[in-house]
Amino acid sequence: MKPDRRVILAVAALTVVLLGSISLNYLLFNQSMQYYLQLNGSRLDPLGLSHYSTAPDQRDLARPGLQTVVFFGDSRAADWTPPDLDQFEFVNRGIYAETSAQALLRFDYHVKPLMPDVVVVQVGINDLKAIPVLPDQKEAIVANCKENTRQIAEKATGSGAKVILTTIFPTGPVPLDRRLYWSDDVAVAIEEVSAFIRSLGGDDILILDAYSILANGVGSTRSEFSRDLLHLTAAGYRRLNDAFVPVLMGLASE
């Protein structure tokens, strides 16, 4: 007997739903495992001091005649490919998933020993992305993020370095597996903290307005610059470097 077309369609639909459910559960499992590993790793090494030597390595210090520039902060700093400039020695001290509080506390271990001439700071998104799961603490999260960023800049200038403080990169498209615990409050908070960062500019603290450089008209990262929700493509960093180089060269000429 010829199978009923409706039965075939129903079986096909159920198969699609089942495969979709398996795929979603696989993604959620992998993400949960990543969070579990990060959580336990941060308990064992809350400041991430094991990522880099706490003593200056001679290879990380500028060669004679070169200025040392340190990229410092979270994964967005860690992923930053420096421009090709012969008069600078670029050192990276970014750590994935790091909050502004962690960055503040490890500055003296990972940055100060390098005696940098310039420190490029990008922090904050890992604070603000917690707002959807801790909505009652939103105001405190934003306030702490601002204060920690200000203190990082103060530590850097206090060590004799010039600071290039970047506004917080906007976020990319929110993937399906994050939509259940994401909120527009994150974008609002990014804009608020970025406005605060702009207010910190001065003689020793220059502002690189990464938010304005990368954002589209609705406050998200432009598609060609967005690798995923939180990270940039190589094109995104090239665009940042287009704006970063003149700022850095201006400092070098002082």
N, C-alpha and C positions, 0 to 999 in steps of 0.2 A: 504494500500500500504506500502511495506517495505521501511523504511527510507533509503535514500541514505547514503552510508558509508562516503562519503566526507562531507556531512552535519553534521553527528555525530561528525566526527573528528574536523570540524571547530568549532562547538559548544563547544566541550571539550577544544579546544585550547583557545577560547575566555573566557571560565570559568576560566581556569588556569591563564590567563593574568589578568582577573578581580580580582581574589583572591590575586594574587601577588601584584597588584596595591593597593588593600585595605590594605594588610599587610604592605607594604612599607610606605604608607601614615600614618598608625597607628604608626609605628616606628618613622617617622619624626615628627609627632605631639607630641609624648611623649618626644622626644629629645628637640624639640622647647620649650615645657612646662618646662622642667628641666632648660634649659638655661634662660628662662624668670624668673623662680623663683630664680635662682642664681643671675641674674642681679639685681633684685629688692632687694634681700637680701643683696647684696654687697653695694647697695646704702644706705640702712638703717644702715648697720654696715660694713663699708668698710674694716676694719682691722680684723673683726671676733672676736672682744673682748668679745662678749657675749658667745662664745663657752666655755670659761674657766674663772674662777675667776681671777681677776687681783691682788688679795691679796693671799699670800701663805696660803694654807690649810695645817694644821699640818699633815694631812694624806699624803700630797704630799711631805713632807720633809723626808729626810732619817732618819731612826732610828739610834741611837748611834752605831757607828762602821761600818755603811754602807755608801757607796758612792752613791750620786745621779746622775743618768744618764737620761738625757732628750732627747727624740726623738722629733725633731722639723722640721717643714716644711709643705709640702702639704699632699695629701691623701696617698702618698706612705710612708710618715713618720707615718701618722695616722694609717695605717693598719699594721705597723711593730709589730709583736708579739715578745717580748724580749726573750732572752734565759733564761734558768732556772739557775740563779747564785745567791747563797745565800748572797754574800758579797756586792750586789748592790741593790739599790732601783730604779726601772725604772718608769719614769713618761712620759706620752705621751702628746705632745702639737702640734700635727699635725692637719691641717684643710683641708678638701676637697676643691679642685678648687683654692687653694691659689697660688698667684704669688710670685716671689721672692721679689718684692717691698712690698707687704703686709706683708710677713714674716719679712722683715727687720724692718718695722715700728712697729710691735707688739712684737718684741723680749723683749723690756724693760718691757712690761706688763705681758707676759706669761712665760718668761723664767728667766729673771734676779731675780725676787723675790724668786725663788726656790733655789738660790745660788748653782747651780749644780756644781759637780766636772767634769762632762763630758757632752758635748752637741753633739748629732749626728744630722747632718744637711743633709736633702734631699729636695732640691728645684730645680725649673727651668723648668720642663716640661710644666707647665701651661703658662709660658711665650712663650716657643718655639712652642707650638701647635697653637698659633695665627698667625704664619708666613704665612700659606696658604691663610688666609683671609686678611692679611695685608702685601702683598709681598713687597710693596714699603718701608716698615719699617723694613725689615728683619735685616739689619745691626744694626740699633738702638736697636731692640729687643735683639739681641745676646749680644751686648755691655752692655746693661743695666742689663741683666741677669748675666753676668760675674761680673760686679761691685757690684750688690746687694749681690751676693753670697760672694764675698770677704769681704764686709762690715759686713755681718752676722757673718762670722768667726772672724773678728776683734772685733766685739762687745762681742762675747763669750769669747775670750781670754782676752779681757779687763776687763771682770767681774771676772776673775780668774779661768775660766774653761779651761780644755783641750777640743779640738775639734776633732771629727771624721767626716771629710767632705767626703760625698759620691759623686762619679761621678753620672751623671744622668742615671737612668735606661733606657735602650732601650725600644722602643715601641713594642707592639704585632701586630698581623695581623690587617690590616685596614678593618673594617666592611663595608658592602655595603653602609649603610646610611651615612658613612663619606667620601667615596671615591670621591664624587663630590667636596669636599672642603678639600682635604688633598694633601700633596706634599712631595716629597723626600727631599725637603729642610729641613724638620723637622729632619730627621735622620742625615743629614749633620751638622745641628746646634747642635744637641745633642753631636756628636763627637767633635765638636769644643769647646763647653763649657766644656765638660768633660776633654779635654786636658788642658784647662786653669785651671780647678780645681786641676788637678794633679800637676800643677806648684806651687800651694799654699802650698804644704806640707812643714813642718818644725818641730821645736822642740815642739811647742804647737798645731800644726795642723797636724793630721795624715790623710792620704787618704785611704779610703776604696773604691777600684775600682769596684763598683757595675756593671758598664757597662761591663767590661771585664768578670766578674763572670757570668752575666746573658745572654750575647749576643751569638747568633749563628754565623755562618760564614758570614752572609750577613747583620749584624747590627740590627737584630730584636731580641726580647726576645725569648729564646728557648721555644718550645711549652709546655714543662712540667712545665715551670715557668710562663706562660702567662695566666692570668684570662680573660683579655680583652685587648683592645688597650693600656690602660695606667696603668693597675694594675696587681699585681702578685698573684699567687696562694700561698697557705700555703707552698708548696714545694719550691717556689722561696725564701720565707723568711727564710726557714730552711737552704737553701744553702747560703744565705747571712750571717746568724748567724754562719755558719761554719767558715767563714772568719772574721766575726766581733769579735767573742769571743777572739781569740788570740791577736787582736789589743787592745781590752778593757783590757784584763788581763795584757798586757804589760804596759799600762798606770797605772794600779792599783799597779803595783810593783815598780813604780818609787818613 
